[in-house]
Amino acid sequence: MDRVIIAEDLSLSYSDDETIINKINFSVNSGCFVFITGASGSGKSTLLKSLYGALKPAQGSLVVGGVEISKVSKSKLNFLRRHIGIVFQDYKLIKEWTIEKNIMLPLIINGYEKNVTQNQVDSLLKHVRLKHQSGKYPLELSGGEQQRVAMARALSHNPILILADEPTGNLDDYSAGLIWNLLEGANTQLKTTVIVVTHNIPETMNIDYKHFHIEYGSIHEVN
């Protein structure tokens, strides 16, 4: 089975005098569902940032989708990101765009034809139960609804890898349940590799998954 992520002696930091992640080694196979847990400030989000190239390694090697992050050019990084779906805790929706257009963004960037884009967006709006809100703007929606839009956007271009940072941290039970169902479906039906940073793994997960825990700058797999 191909490995989508390979980290070898990977260290991450924001400054020379503080190492957040210290010489960790781990790998993720294609098609896996992975949870990364740890206390607040342990480095979970820092590690996630490195996986889409927002933070380059201070030391060691990190390969994502066959791309060495420490040596990646801007054009190659942009190409890699076209194959990644990212779900942020604070949604990062474009406030001046409608819900429909926000979901379209990755499809527009990837050059999808207009009719394909529209069909895909219509289907996703139904999946996240927001078809009736398609013409509204992000600030007209609740937090749970905004995160469902962000989830639809992350799925829109059929990425090989989804990265989610506390995707249900501030959501009501209904929206959280929808998010978990969408992530499970992407993994089981589309064979998308999914990596979720979270404080708590939901008890309702009905799929096999890997669990990595970060503590004191180190990572270990929980069996």
C-alpha positions as protocol buffer text, in pm:
chain_id: "A"
residue {
  index: 1
  type: MET
  ca { x: 0 y: 0 z: 0 }
}
residue {
  index: 2
  type: ASP
  ca { x: 133 y: 345 z: -93 }
}
residue {
  index: 3
  type: ARG
  ca { x: 226 y: 583 z: 185 }
}
residue {
  index: 4
  type: VAL
  ca { x: 73 y: 928 z: 149 }
}
residue {
  index: 5
  type: ILE
  ca { x: 279 y: 1075 z: 434 }
}
residue {
  index: 6
  type: ILE
  ca { x: 629 y: 985 z: 551 }
}
residue {
  index: 7
  type: ALA
  ca { x: 796 y: 1175 z: 836 }
}
residue {
  index: 8
  type: GLU
  ca { x: 1154 y: 1091 z: 932 }
}
residue {
  index: 9
  type: ASP
  ca { x: 1329 y: 1265 z: 1224 }
}
residue {
  index: 10
  type: LEU
  ca { x: 1090 y: 1555 z: 1166 }
}
residue {
  index: 11
  type: SER
  ca { x: 1129 y: 1863 z: 1385 }
}
residue {
  index: 12
  type: LEU
  ca { x: 902 y: 2167 z: 1367 }
}
residue {
  index: 13
  type: SER
  ca { x: 942 y: 2508 z: 1526 }
}
residue {
  index: 14
  type: TYR
  ca { x: 836 y: 2871 z: 1488 }
}
residue {
  index: 15
  type: SER
  ca { x: 1164 y: 3007 z: 1625 }
}
residue {
  index: 16
  type: ASP
  ca { x: 1519 y: 2887 z: 1682 }
}
residue {
  index: 17
  type: ASP
  ca { x: 1481 y: 2871 z: 2059 }
}
residue {
  index: 18
  type: GLU
  ca { x: 1165 y: 2659 z: 2083 }
}
residue {
  index: 19
  type: THR
  ca { x: 1106 y: 2319 z: 1921 }
}
residue {
  index: 20
  type: ILE
  ca { x: 739 y: 2218 z: 1908 }
}
residue {
  index: 21
  type: ILE
  ca { x: 779 y: 1878 z: 1741 }
}
residue {
  index: 22
  type: ASN
  ca { x: 1106 y: 1699 z: 1805 }
}
residue {
  index: 23
  type: LYS
  ca { x: 1249 y: 1435 z: 1568 }
}
residue {
  index: 24
  type: ILE
  ca { x: 933 y: 1231 z: 1517 }
}
residue {
  index: 25
  type: ASN
  ca { x: 886 y: 937 z: 1281 }
}
residue {
  index: 26
  type: PHE
  ca { x: 554 y: 815 z: 1145 }
}
residue {
  index: 27
  type: SER
  ca { x: 381 y: 728 z: 818 }
}
residue {
  index: 28
  type: VAL
  ca { x: 25 y: 716 z: 687 }
}
residue {
  index: 29
  type: ASN
  ca { x: -89 y: 473 z: 419 }
}
residue {
  index: 30
  type: SER
  ca { x: -318 y: 570 z: 136 }
}
residue {
  index: 31
  type: GLY
  ca { x: -683 y: 527 z: 230 }
}
residue {
  index: 32
  type: CYS
  ca { x: -630 y: 542 z: 608 }
}
residue {
  index: 33
  type: PHE
  ca { x: -841 y: 737 z: 856 }
}
residue {
  index: 34
  type: VAL
  ca { x: -613 y: 888 z: 1120 }
}
residue {
  index: 35
  type: PHE
  ca { x: -681 y: 1073 z: 1444 }
}
residue {
  index: 36
  type: ILE
  ca { x: -411 y: 1290 z: 1601 }
}
residue {
  index: 37
  type: THR
  ca { x: -476 y: 1375 z: 1966 }
}
residue {
  index: 38
  type: GLY
  ca { x: -288 y: 1564 z: 2235 }
}
residue {
  index: 39
  type: ALA
  ca { x: -332 y: 1832 z: 2496 }
}
residue {
  index: 40
  type: SER
  ca { x: -374 y: 2197 z: 2400 }
}
residue {
  index: 41
  type: GLY
  ca { x: -38 y: 2334 z: 2290 }
}
residue {
  index: 42
  type: SER
  ca { x: 109 y: 1989 z: 2228 }
}
residue {
  index: 43
  type: GLY
  ca { x: 174 y: 2059 z: 1859 }
}
residue {
  index: 44
  type: LYS
  ca { x: -124 y: 1895 z: 1688 }
}
residue {
  index: 45
  type: SER
  ca { x: -213 y: 2195 z: 1473 }
}
residue {
  index: 46
  type: THR
  ca { x: 156 y: 2267 z: 1412 }
}
residue {
  index: 47
  type: LEU
  ca { x: 198 y: 1920 z: 1266 }
}
residue {
  index: 48
  type: LEU
  ca { x: -115 y: 1964 z: 1053 }
}
residue {
  index: 49
  type: LYS
  ca { x: 21 y: 2293 z: 914 }
}
residue {
  index: 50
  type: SER
  ca { x: 336 y: 2118 z: 802 }
}
residue {
  index: 51
  type: LEU
  ca { x: 131 y: 1861 z: 609 }
}
residue {
  index: 52
  type: TYR
  ca { x: 1 y: 2126 z: 369 }
}
residue {
  index: 53
  type: GLY
  ca { x: 326 y: 2322 z: 359 }
}
residue {
  index: 54
  type: ALA
  ca { x: 227 y: 2619 z: 574 }
}
residue {
  index: 55
  type: LEU
  ca { x: 524 y: 2536 z: 799 }
}
residue {
  index: 56
  type: LYS
  ca { x: 842 y: 2381 z: 662 }
}
residue {
  index: 57
  type: PRO
  ca { x: 1050 y: 2133 z: 864 }
}
residue {
  index: 58
  type: ALA
  ca { x: 1320 y: 2277 z: 1088 }
}
residue {
  index: 59
  type: GLN
  ca { x: 1499 y: 1942 z: 1060 }
}
residue {
  index: 60
  type: GLY
  ca { x: 1439 y: 1603 z: 908 }
}
residue {
  index: 61
  type: SER
  ca { x: 1222 y: 1494 z: 619 }
}
residue {
  index: 62
  type: LEU
  ca { x: 849 y: 1522 z: 549 }
}
residue {
  index: 63
  type: VAL
  ca { x: 705 y: 1376 z: 229 }
}
residue {
  index: 64
  type: VAL
  ca { x: 337 y: 1437 z: 147 }
}
residue {
  index: 65
  type: GLY
  ca { x: 189 y: 1292 z: -171 }
}
residue {
  index: 66
  type: GLY
  ca { x: 539 y: 1223 z: -301 }
}
residue {
  index: 67
  type: VAL
  ca { x: 649 y: 1584 z: -241 }
}
residue {
  index: 68
  type: GLU
  ca { x: 936 y: 1667 z: -3 }
}
residue {
  index: 69
  type: ILE
  ca { x: 798 y: 1963 z: 191 }
}
residue {
  index: 70
  type: SER
  ca { x: 1134 y: 2103 z: 300 }
}
residue {
  index: 71
  type: LYS
  ca { x: 1248 y: 2143 z: -60 }
}
residue {
  index: 72
  type: VAL
  ca { x: 919 y: 2218 z: -236 }
}
residue {
  index: 73
  type: SER
  ca { x: 893 y: 2508 z: -479 }
}
residue {
  index: 74
  type: LYS
  ca { x: 595 y: 2743 z: -468 }
}
residue {
  index: 75
  type: SER
  ca { x: 453 y: 2601 z: -793 }
}
residue {
  index: 76
  type: LYS
  ca { x: 491 y: 2242 z: -673 }
}
residue {
  index: 77
  type: LEU
  ca { x: 332 y: 2329 z: -339 }
}
residue {
  index: 78
  type: ASN
  ca { x: 35 y: 2488 z: -516 }
}
residue {
  index: 79
  type: PHE
  ca { x: 1 y: 2171 z: -725 }
}
residue {
  index: 80
  type: LEU
  ca { x: 6 y: 1955 z: -410 }
}
residue {
  index: 81
  type: ARG
  ca { x: -259 y: 2169 z: -242 }
}
residue {
  index: 82
  type: ARG
  ca { x: -491 y: 2117 z: -536 }
}
residue {
  index: 83
  type: HIS
  ca { x: -511 y: 1754 z: -425 }
}
residue {
  index: 84
  type: ILE
  ca { x: -570 y: 1831 z: -57 }
}
residue {
  index: 85
  type: GLY
  ca { x: -893 y: 1932 z: 117 }
}
residue {
  index: 86
  type: ILE
  ca { x: -848 y: 2136 z: 435 }
}
residue {
  index: 87
  type: VAL
  ca { x: -1110 y: 2192 z: 705 }
}
residue {
  index: 88
  type: PHE
  ca { x: -1011 y: 2468 z: 948 }
}
residue {
  index: 89
  type: GLN
  ca { x: -1157 y: 2517 z: 1296 }
}
residue {
  index: 90
  type: ASP
  ca { x: -1244 y: 2878 z: 1209 }
}
residue {
  index: 91
  type: TYR
  ca { x: -1393 y: 2782 z: 868 }
}
residue {
  index: 92
  type: LYS
  ca { x: -1193 y: 3037 z: 658 }
}
residue {
  index: 93
  type: LEU
  ca { x: -1484 y: 3103 z: 424 }
}
residue {
  index: 94
  type: ILE
  ca { x: -1478 y: 3406 z: 193 }
}
residue {
  index: 95
  type: LYS
  ca { x: -1731 y: 3639 z: 354 }
}
residue {
  index: 96
  type: GLU
  ca { x: -1805 y: 3831 z: 33 }
}
residue {
  index: 97
  type: TRP
  ca { x: -1897 y: 3513 z: -158 }
}
residue {
  index: 98
  type: THR
  ca { x: -2218 y: 3315 z: -137 }
}
residue {
  index: 99
  type: ILE
  ca { x: -2220 y: 2967 z: 14 }
}
residue {
  index: 100
  type: GLU
  ca { x: -2246 y: 2816 z: -334 }
}
residue {
  index: 101
  type: LYS
  ca { x: -1946 y: 3011 z: -465 }
}
residue {
  index: 102
  type: ASN
  ca { x: -1735 y: 2923 z: -158 }
}
residue {
  index: 103
  type: ILE
  ca { x: -1785 y: 2554 z: -231 }
}
residue {
  index: 104
  type: MET
  ca { x: -1698 y: 2615 z: -596 }
}
residue {
  index: 105
  type: LEU
  ca { x: -1356 y: 2764 z: -517 }
}
residue {
  index: 106
  type: PRO
  ca { x: -1140 y: 2447 z: -539 }
}
residue {
  index: 107
  type: LEU
  ca { x: -1323 y: 2343 z: -856 }
}
residue {
  index: 108
  type: ILE
  ca { x: -1256 y: 2682 z: -1016 }
}
residue {
  index: 109
  type: ILE
  ca { x: -887 y: 2662 z: -917 }
}
residue {
  index: 110
  type: ASN
  ca { x: -862 y: 2312 z: -1064 }
}
residue {
  index: 111
  type: GLY
  ca { x: -1021 y: 2419 z: -1393 }
}
residue {
  index: 112
  type: TYR
  ca { x: -1338 y: 2210 z: -1383 }
}
residue {
  index: 113
  type: GLU
  ca { x: -1597 y: 2278 z: -1652 }
}
residue {
  index: 114
  type: LYS
  ca { x: -1888 y: 2498 z: -1549 }
}
residue {
  index: 115
  type: ASN
  ca { x: -2157 y: 2228 z: -1572 }
}
residue {
  index: 116
  type: VAL
  ca { x: -1943 y: 1977 z: -1377 }
}
residue {
  index: 117
  type: THR
  ca { x: -1876 y: 2240 z: -1112 }
}
residue {
  index: 118
  type: GLN
  ca { x: -2246 y: 2323 z: -1074 }
}
residue {
  index: 119
  type: ASN
  ca { x: -2351 y: 1957 z: -1052 }
}
residue {
  index: 120
  type: GLN
  ca { x: -2085 y: 1883 z: -790 }
}
residue {
  index: 121
  type: VAL
  ca { x: -2181 y: 2184 z: -578 }
}
residue {
  index: 122
  type: ASP
  ca { x: -2554 y: 2102 z: -599 }
}
residue {
  index: 123
  type: SER
  ca { x: -2482 y: 1746 z: -484 }
}
residue {
  index: 124
  type: LEU
  ca { x: -2266 y: 1860 z: -192 }
}
residue {
  index: 125
  type: LEU
  ca { x: -2519 y: 2120 z: -79 }
}
residue {
  index: 126
  type: LYS
  ca { x: -2775 y: 1840 z: -53 }
}
residue {
  index: 127
  type: HIS
  ca { x: -2528 y: 1623 z: 142 }
}
residue {
  index: 128
  type: VAL
  ca { x: -2465 y: 1895 z: 400 }
}
residue {
  index: 129
  type: ARG
  ca { x: -2838 y: 1983 z: 412 }
}
residue {
  index: 130
  type: LEU
  ca { x: -2786 y: 2343 z: 297 }
}
residue {
  index: 131
  type: LYS
  ca { x: -2936 y: 2350 z: -51 }
}
residue {
  index: 132
  type: HIS
  ca { x: -3193 y: 2604 z: 70 }
}
residue {
  index: 133
  type: GLN
  ca { x: -2911 y: 2836 z: 188 }
}
residue {
  index: 134
  type: SER
  ca { x: -2701 y: 2835 z: -131 }
}
residue {
  index: 135
  type: GLY
  ca { x: -2748 y: 3205 z: -205 }
}
residue {
  index: 136
  type: LYS
  ca { x: -2670 y: 3324 z: 146 }
}
residue {
  index: 137
  type: TYR
  ca { x: -2337 y: 3456 z: 273 }
}
residue {
  index: 138
  type: PRO
  ca { x: -2126 y: 3295 z: 550 }
}
residue {
  index: 139
  type: LEU
  ca { x: -2210 y: 3550 z: 819 }
}
residue {
  index: 140
  type: GLU
  ca { x: -2581 y: 3480 z: 765 }
}
residue {
  index: 141
  type: LEU
  ca { x: -2530 y: 3122 z: 882 }
}
residue {
  index: 142
  type: SER
  ca { x: -2467 y: 2964 z: 1221 }
}
residue {
  index: 143
  type: GLY
  ca { x: -2124 y: 2830 z: 1312 }
}
residue {
  index: 144
  type: GLY
  ca { x: -2239 y: 2474 z: 1250 }
}
residue {
  index: 145
  type: GLU
  ca { x: -2373 y: 2564 z: 907 }
}
residue {
  index: 146
  type: GLN
  ca { x: -2051 y: 2746 z: 816 }
}
residue {
  index: 147
  type: GLN
  ca { x: -1845 y: 2441 z: 908 }
}
residue {
  index: 148
  type: ARG
  ca { x: -2069 y: 2223 z: 692 }
}
residue {
  index: 149
  type: VAL
  ca { x: -1998 y: 2461 z: 402 }
}
residue {
  index: 150
  type: ALA
  ca { x: -1626 y: 2435 z: 476 }
}
residue {
  index: 151
  type: MET
  ca { x: -1656 y: 2057 z: 474 }
}
residue {
  index: 152
  type: ALA
  ca { x: -1836 y: 2062 z: 140 }
}
residue {
  index: 153
  type: ARG
  ca { x: -1564 y: 2288 z: -2 }
}
residue {
  index: 154
  type: ALA
  ca { x: -1291 y: 2051 z: 117 }
}
residue {
  index: 155
  type: LEU
  ca { x: -1465 y: 1757 z: -54 }
}
residue {
  index: 156
  type: SER
  ca { x: -1563 y: 1936 z: -376 }
}
residue {
  index: 157
  type: HIS
  ca { x: -1257 y: 1852 z: -588 }
}
residue {
  index: 158
  type: ASN
  ca { x: -1230 y: 1486 z: -476 }
}
residue {
  index: 159
  type: PRO
  ca { x: -896 y: 1530 z: -294 }
}
residue {
  index: 160
  type: ILE
  ca { x: -660 y: 1243 z: -223 }
}
residue {
  index: 161
  type: LEU
  ca { x: -606 y: 1376 z: 130 }
}
residue {
  index: 162
  type: ILE
  ca { x: -832 y: 1563 z: 374 }
}
residue {
  index: 163
  type: LEU
  ca { x: -678 y: 1747 z: 670 }
}
residue {
  index: 164
  type: ALA
  ca { x: -921 y: 1859 z: 941 }
}
residue {
  index: 165
  type: ASP
  ca { x: -828 y: 2071 z: 1244 }
}
residue {
  index: 166
  type: GLU
  ca { x: -1081 y: 2024 z: 1527 }
}
residue {
  index: 167
  type: PRO
  ca { x: -1363 y: 2013 z: 1268 }
}
residue {
  index: 168
  type: THR
  ca { x: -1640 y: 1966 z: 1526 }
}
residue {
  index: 169
  type: GLY
  ca { x: -1488 y: 2148 z: 1824 }
}
residue {
  index: 170
  type: ASN
  ca { x: -1753 y: 2421 z: 1852 }
}
residue {
  index: 171
  type: LEU
  ca { x: -2048 y: 2257 z: 1678 }
}
residue {
  index: 172
  type: ASP
  ca { x: -2392 y: 2143 z: 1786 }
}
residue {
  index: 173
  type: ASP
  ca { x: -2455 y: 1768 z: 1788 }
}
residue {
  index: 174
  type: TYR
  ca { x: -2648 y: 1776 z: 1459 }
}
residue {
  index: 175
  type: SER
  ca { x: -2374 y: 1954 z: 1262 }
}
residue {
  index: 176
  type: ALA
  ca { x: -2100 y: 1748 z: 1429 }
}
residue {
  index: 177
  type: GLY
  ca { x: -2279 y: 1427 z: 1329 }
}
residue {
  index: 178
  type: LEU
  ca { x: -2302 y: 1543 z: 969 }
}
residue {
  index: 179
  type: ILE
  ca { x: -1931 y: 1630 z: 961 }
}
residue {
  index: 180
  type: TRP
  ca { x: -1828 y: 1289 z: 1095 }
}
residue {
  index: 181
  type: ASN
  ca { x: -2058 y: 1113 z: 848 }
}
residue {
  index: 182
  type: LEU
  ca { x: -1907 y: 1309 z: 558 }
}
residue {
  index: 183
  type: LEU
  ca { x: -1551 y: 1230 z: 668 }
}
residue {
  index: 184
  type: GLU
  ca { x: -1637 y: 861 z: 713 }
}
residue {
  index: 185
  type: GLY
  ca { x: -1805 y: 854 z: 371 }
}
residue {
  index: 186
  type: ALA
  ca { x: -1508 y: 1017 z: 200 }
}
residue {
  index: 187
  type: ASN
  ca { x: -1281 y: 755 z: 352 }
}
residue {
  index: 188
  type: THR
  ca { x: -1492 y: 443 z: 298 }
}
residue {
  index: 189
  type: GLN
  ca { x: -1657 y: 528 z: -34 }
}
residue {
  index: 190
  type: LEU
  ca { x: -1394 y: 741 z: -210 }
}
residue {
  index: 191
  type: LYS
  ca { x: -1088 y: 587 z: -37 }
}
residue {
  index: 192
  type: THR
  ca { x: -972 y: 936 z: 59 }
}
residue {
  index: 193
  type: THR
  ca { x: -700 y: 951 z: 323 }
}
residue {
  index: 194
  type: VAL
  ca { x: -836 y: 1151 z: 619 }
}
residue {
  index: 195
  type: ILE
  ca { x: -633 y: 1305 z: 902 }
}
residue {
  index: 196
  type: VAL
  ca { x: -821 y: 1468 z: 1188 }
}
residue {
  index: 197
  type: VAL
  ca { x: -670 y: 1667 z: 1473 }
}
residue {
  index: 198
  type: THR
  ca { x: -901 y: 1651 z: 1774 }
}
residue {
  index: 199
  type: HIS
  ca { x: -915 y: 1649 z: 2152 }
}
residue {
  index: 200
  type: ASN
  ca { x: -1163 y: 1364 z: 2159 }
}
residue {
  index: 201
  type: ILE
  ca { x: -1230 y: 1076 z: 1922 }
}
residue {
  index: 202
  type: PRO
  ca { x: -1608 y: 1029 z: 1884 }
}
residue {
  index: 203
  type: GLU
  ca { x: -1743 y: 706 z: 2025 }
}
residue {
  index: 204
  type: THR
  ca { x: -1975 y: 669 z: 1726 }
}
residue {
  index: 205
  type: MET
  ca { x: -1700 y: 603 z: 1469 }
}
residue {
  index: 206
  type: ASN
  ca { x: -1791 y: 290 z: 1271 }
}
residue {
  index: 207
  type: ILE
  ca { x: -1467 y: 248 z: 1078 }
}
residue {
  index: 208
  type: ASP
  ca { x: -1116 y: 125 z: 1144 }
}
residue {
  index: 209
  type: TYR
  ca { x: -874 y: 407 z: 1216 }
}
residue {
  index: 210
  type: LYS
  ca { x: -523 y: 482 z: 1334 }
}
residue {
  index: 211
  type: HIS
  ca { x: -464 y: 692 z: 1643 }
}
residue {
  index: 212
  type: PHE
  ca { x: -147 y: 896 z: 1700 }
}
residue {
  index: 213
  type: HIS
  ca { x: -96 y: 1088 z: 2023 }
}
residue {
  index: 214
  type: ILE
  ca { x: 141 y: 1385 z: 2061 }
}
residue {
  index: 215
  type: GLU
  ca { x: 301 y: 1457 z: 2398 }
}
residue {
  index: 216
  type: TYR
  ca { x: 609 y: 1661 z: 2488 }
}
residue {
  index: 217
  type: GLY
  ca { x: 705 y: 1699 z: 2124 }
}
residue {
  index: 218
  type: SER
  ca { x: 696 y: 1326 z: 2053 }
}
residue {
  index: 219
  type: ILE
  ca { x: 438 y: 1110 z: 1876 }
}
residue {
  index: 220
  type: HIS
  ca { x: 332 y: 752 z: 1936 }
}
residue {
  index: 221
  type: GLU
  ca { x: 65 y: 524 z: 1797 }
}
residue {
  index: 222
  type: VAL
  ca { x: -214 y: 424 z: 2035 }
}
residue {
  index: 223
  type: ASN
  ca { x: -338 y: 68 z: 1991 }
}
